[in-house]
Amino acid sequence: MVIKKHLKISRDDALRYIILETTVFKGIIASVLSSLVACFAIFYLIYITQFFDFALEEFFVVMGIFFVVGIAVFFIKREEYRLYEKTSSEVFTHGLFTYPLYILLFTGIFLYFLVPQWAEASVETEHQMLASVVTVFLVSILFSYLFNGIWRLLAFFILKLISGQDWVLLAERDFFISGLAMRFEEAKRYGTSLSLVNLTINGISNRNKQLLQSIYRKMVDSLREIDAISHYESWSNIVILAPITGKAAEGMVNRLVRVIRDEIHTKNYKETVTVESRIGSVKIDTETEFDLFNAESTLKHEIQV
């Protein structure tokens, strides 16, 4: 694993984290709802484009099929994501099981609607019907990607809604801890410097996410590529990991405070902001990476309007 400077968690990364961490009950609810909505959207598109003719009762049968598919997809996705964690190869595991399932499912459903037309077709139109089968398969591939995209998007927001947790923050925290463990082992093995800065911005509510995100981006730009920065627990709590001594970390904090002050003034924020920084460094007697959260020194800066 390589810990990157900016641990930006994408929606797909967060969804993978959610699926692996959520309860089976909530996961099935989100997956089934996502599957049914995606099914409705796709078949409504088919209806308005008149790609196939189907009766209302046939549509409800298809919805029932996708209800079952929603349950199956949740468990299949969990296995895909577990395989991803083991192999670290998104290219290999991304949709390894679900895409063939979707393609076969859509191909089978489309052919079901096509069979009556085939039975009524004349000899002259059989070649056209055969060409339609090929078209059905290609369209099934297209709709499979569309279905998967809608499912992932809806599953992410439904799980985020019913869980009441900000999964992006939780995923960032765990990714950071994983990278911290790796850096800590390297520092202890080779005797190199390593410091952790736990920085909290007080005076800006987490509801004011845009300002906090803007400050965060400026902090990212001001750090070196060898440093690592991530949110931790909340949007106003930020951790920085740098291969420097504790004294050098204090200088880095002073520089980051200037970055925060400039961004606050640029955004015309009118409240007093306090920046509290707790610094921990690797020592000879430091036993675990979590000891770095025990501050050796604490700095407080007040930013006046």
C-alpha positions as CSV (number, residue, x, y, z in Angstrom):
1,M,0.0,0.0,0.0
2,V,1.2,3.5,-0.8
3,I,-0.1,6.3,1.3
4,K,-0.8,9.3,-0.9
5,K,-0.4,12.9,0.0
6,H,-4.1,13.6,-0.3
7,L,-6.3,10.8,0.9
8,K,-9.3,11.8,-1.2
9,I,-11.9,9.0,-1.1
10,S,-14.1,8.7,-4.2
11,R,-17.7,7.7,-4.1
12,D,-16.8,4.2,-5.3
13,D,-14.2,3.9,-2.5
14,A,-16.8,5.0,0.0
15,L,-19.4,2.7,-1.4
16,R,-17.0,-0.2,-1.1
17,Y,-16.3,0.8,2.5
18,I,-20.1,1.1,3.2
19,I,-21.0,-2.3,1.7
20,L,-18.3,-4.0,3.8
21,E,-19.2,-2.2,7.0
22,T,-23.0,-1.9,7.0
23,T,-25.4,-4.5,8.3
24,V,-26.9,-7.1,6.0
25,F,-30.4,-5.8,6.6
26,K,-29.6,-2.1,5.6
27,G,-27.5,-3.3,2.7
28,I,-30.3,-5.4,1.3
29,I,-32.8,-2.5,1.6
30,A,-30.5,-0.1,-0.2
31,S,-29.6,-2.7,-2.9
32,V,-33.3,-3.6,-3.6
33,L,-34.5,0.0,-3.7
34,S,-31.6,0.9,-6.0
35,S,-32.3,-2.1,-8.2
36,L,-36.0,-1.3,-8.6
37,V,-35.4,2.4,-9.3
38,A,-32.7,1.5,-11.9
39,C,-35.1,-1.1,-13.5
40,F,-38.0,1.5,-13.6
41,A,-35.7,4.1,-15.2
42,I,-34.4,1.7,-17.9
43,F,-37.8,0.3,-18.8
44,Y,-39.4,3.7,-18.9
45,L,-36.7,4.7,-21.3
46,I,-37.5,1.6,-23.4
47,Y,-41.2,2.5,-23.2
48,I,-40.8,6.0,-24.5
49,T,-38.4,5.0,-27.2
50,Q,-40.8,2.0,-28.1
51,F,-37.8,-0.3,-28.4
52,F,-40.1,-3.1,-27.3
53,D,-43.9,-3.4,-26.6
54,F,-44.8,-4.9,-23.3
55,A,-47.9,-5.1,-21.2
56,L,-48.2,-3.6,-17.7
57,E,-48.4,-7.1,-16.0
58,E,-45.2,-8.0,-17.8
59,F,-43.5,-5.0,-16.4
60,F,-44.5,-6.0,-12.8
61,V,-43.0,-9.4,-13.5
62,V,-39.8,-7.7,-14.5
63,M,-39.9,-5.6,-11.4
64,G,-40.2,-8.8,-9.3
65,I,-37.2,-10.2,-11.1
66,F,-35.1,-7.1,-10.2
67,F,-36.3,-7.3,-6.6
68,V,-34.6,-10.6,-6.4
69,V,-31.6,-9.3,-8.3
70,G,-31.3,-6.5,-5.8
71,I,-30.8,-9.0,-3.0
72,A,-28.3,-11.1,-5.0
73,V,-26.3,-8.0,-6.1
74,F,-25.7,-6.9,-2.5
75,F,-24.1,-10.3,-1.6
76,I,-22.2,-10.5,-4.9
77,K,-20.8,-6.9,-4.4
78,R,-19.7,-7.8,-0.9
79,E,-17.6,-10.7,-2.3
80,E,-16.3,-8.4,-5.1
81,Y,-15.2,-5.8,-2.6
82,R,-13.6,-8.5,-0.3
83,L,-11.7,-9.8,-3.3
84,Y,-10.6,-6.2,-4.1
85,E,-9.2,-5.9,-0.6
86,K,-7.2,-9.1,-1.0
87,T,-5.8,-8.5,-4.5
88,S,-5.7,-4.7,-4.6
89,S,-6.5,-5.0,-8.3
90,E,-9.6,-2.9,-9.2
91,V,-9.0,-3.8,-12.9
92,F,-9.4,-7.5,-12.1
93,T,-12.3,-7.4,-9.7
94,H,-14.4,-4.4,-10.9
95,G,-17.7,-5.9,-11.9
96,L,-16.1,-9.3,-12.3
97,F,-19.3,-11.1,-11.3
98,T,-22.0,-8.5,-11.6
99,Y,-21.5,-7.4,-15.2
100,P,-22.0,-10.9,-16.7
101,L,-25.1,-11.3,-14.5
102,Y,-26.5,-8.0,-15.8
103,I,-25.8,-8.8,-19.4
104,L,-27.4,-12.2,-19.3
105,L,-30.3,-10.8,-17.3
106,F,-31.1,-8.0,-19.8
107,T,-30.4,-10.3,-22.8
108,G,-32.9,-12.9,-21.5
109,I,-35.6,-10.3,-20.7
110,F,-35.2,-8.5,-24.1
111,L,-35.4,-11.8,-25.9
112,Y,-38.5,-12.8,-24.0
113,F,-40.2,-9.7,-25.4
114,L,-38.7,-10.4,-28.9
115,V,-39.9,-14.1,-29.1
116,P,-43.6,-13.3,-29.8
117,Q,-42.5,-11.0,-32.6
118,W,-40.2,-13.7,-33.9
119,A,-43.1,-16.3,-34.0
120,E,-45.2,-13.9,-36.0
121,A,-42.4,-13.0,-38.4
122,S,-42.4,-14.1,-42.0
123,V,-39.5,-15.9,-43.7
124,E,-38.4,-12.7,-45.3
125,T,-38.0,-11.0,-42.0
126,E,-36.2,-13.8,-40.2
127,H,-32.8,-12.4,-41.1
128,Q,-33.8,-9.1,-39.7
129,M,-34.9,-10.9,-36.5
130,L,-31.5,-12.6,-36.3
131,A,-29.8,-9.2,-36.6
132,S,-32.1,-8.0,-33.8
133,V,-30.8,-10.7,-31.5
134,V,-27.3,-9.4,-32.0
135,T,-28.6,-5.9,-31.4
136,V,-30.3,-7.1,-28.2
137,F,-27.1,-8.4,-26.9
138,L,-25.2,-5.2,-27.6
139,V,-28.0,-3.1,-26.1
140,S,-27.9,-5.4,-23.0
141,I,-24.3,-4.6,-22.5
142,L,-25.1,-0.9,-22.7
143,F,-28.0,-1.2,-20.2
144,S,-25.9,-3.3,-17.9
145,Y,-23.4,-0.4,-17.5
146,L,-26.3,2.0,-17.1
147,F,-27.9,-0.2,-14.4
148,N,-24.7,-0.7,-12.5
149,G,-24.0,3.1,-12.5
150,I,-27.5,3.9,-11.2
151,W,-27.3,1.1,-8.6
152,R,-24.0,2.3,-7.2
153,L,-25.1,6.0,-7.1
154,L,-28.4,5.2,-5.4
155,A,-27.0,2.5,-3.0
156,F,-24.4,5.1,-1.8
157,F,-26.9,7.8,-1.0
158,I,-29.5,5.4,0.5
159,L,-27.0,3.8,2.8
160,K,-25.6,7.2,3.8
161,L,-29.2,8.4,4.5
162,I,-30.4,5.4,6.6
163,S,-27.1,5.0,8.5
164,G,-26.9,8.7,9.5
165,Q,-23.1,8.6,9.3
166,D,-20.7,10.4,7.0
167,W,-19.0,7.3,5.4
168,V,-16.5,9.4,3.5
169,L,-15.0,10.6,6.7
170,L,-15.0,7.2,8.2
171,A,-13.3,5.7,5.1
172,E,-10.7,8.5,5.1
173,R,-9.9,7.8,8.8
174,D,-9.4,4.1,8.2
175,F,-7.3,4.7,5.1
176,F,-5.1,7.1,7.0
177,I,-4.6,4.7,9.9
178,S,-3.6,2.0,7.5
179,G,-1.0,4.3,5.9
180,L,0.1,5.5,9.4
181,A,0.9,1.9,10.4
182,M,3.1,1.5,7.3
183,R,4.9,4.7,7.8
184,F,5.4,4.0,11.6
185,E,7.0,0.6,10.9
186,E,9.4,2.2,8.4
187,A,10.4,5.0,10.9
188,K,11.0,2.4,13.7
189,R,12.9,0.1,11.4
190,Y,15.2,2.7,9.8
191,G,15.3,5.2,12.7
192,T,13.9,8.1,10.6
193,S,11.9,11.0,11.9
194,L,8.1,10.9,11.8
195,S,5.6,13.4,13.3
196,L,1.8,13.4,13.4
197,V,-0.1,16.7,13.6
198,N,-3.6,16.5,14.9
199,L,-5.1,19.9,13.9
200,T,-8.6,21.1,14.9
201,I,-10.2,24.2,13.5
202,N,-12.6,25.7,16.1
203,G,-15.0,28.5,15.3
204,I,-16.2,27.1,11.9
205,S,-19.2,24.8,12.1
206,N,-19.0,21.5,10.3
207,R,-22.2,22.7,8.5
208,N,-20.0,25.3,6.8
209,K,-18.5,22.5,4.8
210,Q,-17.6,24.6,1.7
211,L,-15.3,26.9,3.7
212,L,-13.7,23.9,5.5
213,Q,-13.1,22.1,2.2
214,S,-11.6,25.2,0.7
215,I,-9.2,25.5,3.7
216,Y,-8.4,21.8,3.3
217,R,-7.5,22.2,-0.4
218,K,-5.2,25.1,0.4
219,M,-3.5,23.1,3.1
220,V,-3.0,20.1,0.7
221,D,-1.4,22.5,-1.9
222,S,1.0,23.8,0.7
223,L,2.4,20.4,1.8
224,R,5.1,18.3,0.1
225,E,4.3,15.2,-1.8
226,I,6.0,13.1,0.8
227,D,3.6,14.4,3.5
228,A,0.1,12.9,4.0
229,I,-3.0,14.8,5.0
230,S,-6.5,13.5,5.7
231,H,-9.8,14.5,7.5
232,Y,-10.2,12.6,10.8
233,E,-13.6,12.1,12.5
234,S,-15.0,15.5,11.2
235,W,-14.5,18.1,8.5
236,S,-12.9,20.5,11.0
237,N,-10.4,17.9,12.3
238,I,-7.4,17.2,10.1
239,V,-4.3,15.0,10.6
240,I,-1.0,15.5,8.8
241,L,1.8,12.9,8.8
242,A,5.3,14.1,7.9
243,P,8.8,12.5,8.1
244,I,10.1,15.4,10.2
245,T,11.0,16.1,13.8
246,G,8.6,17.5,16.3
247,K,10.4,20.9,16.2
248,A,10.1,21.0,12.4
249,A,6.4,20.0,12.8
250,E,5.8,23.1,14.9
251,G,7.2,25.2,12.0
252,M,4.9,23.4,9.6
253,V,1.9,24.2,11.9
254,N,2.8,27.9,11.9
255,R,2.9,27.8,8.1
256,L,-0.5,26.0,7.9
257,V,-2.0,28.6,10.3
258,R,-1.0,31.3,7.9
259,V,-2.6,29.4,5.0
260,I,-5.8,29.1,7.1
261,R,-5.8,32.8,8.0
262,D,-5.4,33.8,4.4
263,E,-8.2,31.6,3.2
264,I,-10.6,32.8,6.0
265,H,-9.8,36.5,5.0
266,T,-10.3,35.7,1.4
267,K,-13.7,34.1,2.0
268,N,-14.7,37.1,4.3
269,Y,-15.5,34.9,7.3
270,K,-16.5,37.2,10.1
271,E,-16.1,34.9,13.2
272,T,-13.0,34.4,15.4
273,V,-11.3,31.1,14.6
274,T,-9.0,29.1,16.9
275,V,-6.6,26.5,15.5
276,E,-5.4,23.9,18.0
277,S,-2.6,21.6,17.0
278,R,-1.3,18.6,18.9
279,I,2.0,17.2,17.8
280,G,3.4,13.7,18.4
281,S,6.7,12.3,17.2
282,V,8.3,8.9,17.0
283,K,10.7,8.3,19.8
284,I,12.9,5.3,20.8
285,D,10.3,4.2,23.4
286,T,7.2,4.8,21.1
287,E,5.5,1.4,21.0
288,T,2.6,1.8,18.5
289,E,1.5,4.3,15.8
290,F,-1.5,5.3,18.0
291,D,1.0,6.7,20.6
292,L,1.5,9.5,18.0
293,F,-1.9,10.8,18.9
294,N,-0.6,11.5,22.5
295,A,0.6,15.0,22.1
296,E,4.1,15.9,23.2
297,S,3.4,19.6,22.4
298,T,0.2,21.6,21.8
299,L,0.0,24.9,19.9
300,K,-2.9,27.2,19.9
301,H,-3.4,30.1,17.4
302,E,-6.3,32.6,17.4
303,I,-7.2,34.1,14.1
304,Q,-9.0,37.4,14.5
305,V,-11.2,39.0,11.8
